[in-house]
Amino acid sequence: MKFLKILYFPPDLRYIFSTMNVKTKKTALAAALAAAILLSSLAAPADAAQIVCFTGVNDTLLPLRDATMPAYFGTTLYVPSGVFSYAGLSVSLSAARGNLYVTKGKLRLNFFLELGAVTDLDGVIYEDTSVRRIGGLYFLPLEFVCGYFNLTYSIIPCEPVSVLRIKTDDAVYNDKTFAGQFKKQMETYYDEYLAAKASAQRPSPTPGGAPPPETPPAYEGSTVYLSFYGVSGEYAPRVLDALKLGSARACFFMSEHELAESPDLARRVYGEGHSLGIWLETGGAEELSRAAALLFEAAKVKTPLAASPPEVSGDARTLCAERGLIYRDASVYSPDDAAEDAGSFLPVSRYSVKDIRFECSDGALKALPAAIALFGEAGLPLRAITETSAEISG
């Protein structure tokens, strides 16, 4: 975390305020804070993506609500400020001062809502740690707050959705026990959450009391498959974290070089419930044989799935046909596509199939949380390609 010891106001603001008398300073600051708070309440930031995910603190499972679910802002994971109160932190808001305080014992963080700065009691300012807001909820950066107050957190893959668990030294259950202990309660909370969402979206009765005609869901019977290539050690672990938090599954196509360099990554991919395929950079038979051997050595997996860059797709497709493998030719999306038209990810109609692929990169990592949130709102789970995906196995 970057930090430097300076006064609370940046140099330009310190100069402007130094030229004002006391009354003018108070008036100007109050006006600035009021304007900032008003603007922040008008709409959620464009890069906000709240994830349908349980939150647990120590050995307590919180209800599944907007006020407890985490959100991505860019690639940084944030949590509603009230969640931290369950971990023994005191969270208070001073709208008049434009500050949000988080305190535990002799430790305190002061989040300046107007300036986007965070200070501690020693006057240290921390960069890139500002409060974010969605509607009336204030969100705090999870990793920063946990690190400052000596908390830990983990992401637990569960059904029906994952759990983000924040822990102090008072936690008793390990993550596996926690998931088993609250399995039934999570199913109940999730059903209640879906029912509340459906009720909120249900149209009002027509005049005369007759119920409106039922309309089938827009994407009823549709399936969305997600895959990644270019599985480098730099970005893939963070992509896996985002998928875990969103309870999403994907297929990771790994090249001969990637399998040789990162066998532990292949094991993690497979261990977290994703599928693995071979990325054929040249489309050659020897390359395929070497990659298959490395994959089996790393994860004890034999995969029937393969894909390639477009420029060698002809050779790769022919080779796969000869070897009895399934060649995957998906629509490739760039981060710019995701930013400009997230709706392009959605199926075109009911009972249709969408097969999309990202390069595993920083840009894709930034787009992924919004894509997961979009599919969640549409009731479309992201699935991994497997050999049993008959409708796309051509």
N, C-alpha and C positions, 0 to 999 in steps of 0.2 A: 504494500500500500504506500503510495507516494504521500509525503507530508513535508511541511516546512513550518518553522516557527515564525509567525508574523502576527501583526495585529488583526483584529476581526474583520476589518474592511480592506478591500483591495486598494492599491495606491490611488487610483483615479477617484474612488469614492471618498477616501480619506481627505484628499485635497479639496473636493467640492464641499464636504461637510465642514472643513476647517475654516472656510470663508463665510459661513453662516453664523448668525447669532443663535442663542439657545432656543428661542421660540420658533424661529424659522426652521431650525434643524428638526425639532419635534414634528412640526407640521409637514415638512417634506418627507420625513421618514414614514410617518403615519399614512400619508397619501400613497407613497410607493408600495408599502406593504399591503394596503387595501387593494390597490390595483393588481398586484401580483396574485393575491389570494383569489380575487374575483376571476382573473383570467384562468387560473389553474382549475377553477371549478366548472368552467364552461364545457370542457370536453376532455376525454381521455387522450393522452399523447398518442400520436400516430403509430409509434413503435411498440405500444403496449400489447401484450398477449397473455391474458389470464388463462391459466391451465386448470382443467378440471382434475383436481388432485386432493386427496385427504391431507390434513396436517395433524401431526401428533406432537405433543410436548411431554417429554419424559414418558410416563406410563399412562397418559391420557390421550384419547382420540377425540379430536374436535369435530363438531358437525360439519357436513359438507355444504358450505355457504360461500358466497362471494367474499364475505368478511374474513374467511379463513384460508382461502385458496391463494397460492402463490401466483406470480406473474413474471414474465420475462419483459424487460425493457432492453431492447437490443439483445445482447448475449448475457446480460447480467440478471440473476435471479433475485427477485424482491419478494417480501412477505408483508402482508398487512400488519401495521404497527401493533395492533391489539393482540396479535398472536404472542408477542414477546412477553406480555403481562403474565401468561401462563408459565413462563420460565423464570418468574421472580423479578422481572424488570419492571420498573415504574415508567409508564409512558404518559406524558401530559402535553397538551397543546395550548399555547398562548397565542390566540388569533390576533390580539391587540399588538403583541410584540412581533408577531410573524415567526415564532420559534416553536419547534417541537423538541421536547426534552426526553431523553432516555437515561434512566438512572438506576444504579444498583450499588448500594453501599457508598463507598467513596469514589466510585467511577461515574462519570456523567458525560454524555454526548449532547451537544446543542446543535440541532439541525436548523439552519437559517432558511426559511422557506423562500424568501425573496432572492437571496444571493446564491442559493444552490451550494452553500458551503457548510461544512461540519467542523465544529471545534470541540476540544475537550476542556477540562478545567485548567489546564496549563496554557491554554491559548493556542494549541497546535491546530492548524487547519489541514484537513484531509481532503485530497482531491478525488474527484469522480465518485462521490458518495452521497449525492444529493437525494432528498426525499422525492418520490414520485407519487402521482395521484391518479386514481381512477374514480370518477364520481366523487363521493364524499369520503373515500377511503385513502389514507396515507400509507404508502408502501416504503419499507426500509430495505436497503441492500443486505441480503441474508449473510453472505460470507463476511462482510465488514463488521456487522453488528455482532455476529457470533465470535469472530476473532477478538474483538475488543473486550467483550464481556466473558471470555473464556467458556463459550458454549461450543458444542459440536453439533453436526447434523448429518443425516444420511437419507438416501432415497431408497425406499423398500418396494420392489416390484410386487404388486398384489392384484387380486381380482376383487372388484371390477376395475378399479383404477389404483395407481400407485399412492404411496404415502411419503410425504416429506416429514421427517421426524427430527425435532430439535431436542437436544439433550443437555442436562446439567449433570453434576456428579451424583444427583439424587435418583437418576434413572436406575430401575431394577432389571426390567426385561431386556434381553438382547433383541435385535431387530426381528429375528425369526419368531421368537416367542411373542413379541408384540403383535406381529401380523396374525398369528394363530389365535391369540387371545381375543382380537377384535374382528375376526372374520365375519361373524354373523351381524355384528353391529354395523360394519362397513356396508354390507349388503342392504341393510335397512335404511341407512342414511342415503345410500346411492339411489334406491327406489324412491325415497321421499324427495330427493333433489330432482330427479327426472319428472316426477309427478308435478312438482311446483313449477318447473320450467314449462311443461306442457300446458298447465292451467293458465300460466301467464300469456302464452301464445295463442290460446284458444279464442276464436272470434266470438263476439257477443251474439246472443240469440237474435234471430230475425223478429221483426214486429209480429205481434200476435202470439208470441210465446213458442213458436215452432223452432225446434233446434236447427241450426244451419246444417246443410249437407256435409258429410264427412269427405274430406279431400285426402287422398293417399299422400304419404310423405313424398316430397319432390325427388328423393333419391332412393326410394324403396327398392330393395333387392340389388342395389349397386355395390360394387367392390372396388376398393382403391389399394393398389400395390405400390410400395415405396422401395426404392433401392438406391445404393450409393456406389460410386466407383472412386478411384483415386484415394484409397483408404490409407492416408498417411498417419503416422503416429502423432503428428502435431494436432490434428483437428478431430480425428475419429473418437478419442475418448470423450471429448466434450459433446460430440454428436450423440454418442451412446447415452450420456447423462441426460440430454434433452429428450431423447426417445423414452428413456426409463421414466422420467417425470411425467410425460404425457401418456404413459401406458401404450405406446405405439411400437409396432414391430416393422422391421425392414429387412431387406436382403443386402448384404455387403459383398460386392464383387472385388476380390483381392488378386493382384497380379503375382507372378512368380517372385519378383523382387520384393514386394510387400510381405509376402508370406515368409520369405527368407529373413527379412529384417525384423519383422514383428510377429513372431509366432504367438506371443502372449496376447496380442490384440485379437488374433483369430480365435483363441480360446475364450476370450471375454465375450466376443460377438456371439459365439455359439452358446456359451453359458448363460447369457441373458435372454435367450429365446429367439434370437434372430437367425436367419438362414444365411448360408455362405455359398458363394459362387466363384468361379474362376474368371478373372479379367484377362483376356487374350490380347496382348499389346501388338503382336505380329500376326496372330492367326495360325501359327505353325504347330505341327504335331508334336515336336520335341518340347516346345514351350508348354503345351497342354500337359504332357506327361510329367514334366518336372514340377509344374505347379500343383498337379493333383497329388503327387508324392509328398510335397511339402505341406499341403493342407492336411493330409492324413497324419503326417508326423506331428503336426502342431496340435490338431484338435480331434484326431481319430474320427474324421468325417470324410465320407466319400460323397461328393456332390454331383448331381446330374446337370447343374446349371452353369451356363457360361454366357459371357457377353464380350463386347469388344468396342473399340472406337469405330465410328462410321467408315473410316477409310479402309479398314480391313474386314468389314462385315461380310463381304462375299466369301473370302477364304475361310473366315471363322465359322460362318453358317454351314459351309460345305463340310468342314472338318467335324463339326458337331453332329451333322447328319450321319457321317460315316461311323462315328464313335457311339451313336445312340444317345447323345446328350441333347438337352433342351437349350436352344439358343434364344436369349432374351434380347429383343430389339425394342427398348422402351423410348418414350418421349423424354428427351433431355431438357431440363429446365435450368436456366441460369438464375443467379440471385436477382438480377434486374427484372426477369419475368415475374418473380415472386413479389417484388416490391410494387411493380406497376399494376399487376392484375392477379391478385391472389385467387380470384374466382375461377381462373383458368385451370386450377387444380381439380375442380369439382367435376364429377361425371356429367355428361351432356344430357342424360335422361335417366328414367327409372330402369332398373335391371340392366345397367351398362357396366363396363369395366374401364377403369382408368389405371394406367401403368406409367408411373413417373420416376425419373431418375435424376439425382443431383450428383455433382462432383463434391466430394467431401472436402470442403474449403471453409474459410472464414465467412465468405458471403453466404454460403448455404446454411452455415450455423446461425447467422443472423435471421435468415428467412424461416428456418425450421419451426421455432416456437409459434409464429403466426399461422403457419400451415397446420400445425397440430391443433391449435385452437379453432381454426376454421373448420376442420373436419369434425372436431368434437361438437361444435354448434350444429353441424349438419347431420349429426348422428351417424357418421361414417368412420368406422375404425380403420386405422392404417394397418395393412397386413404385409407380411413378408412373403415373397415369392417362394414357393416350394414345388417339388416335383408333382404334387397332387393338385396344383392350380391348373386344372384341365382347360379352363376357358381361355387361358393366355399361353398355353404351352406350345403354340405354333411358331 
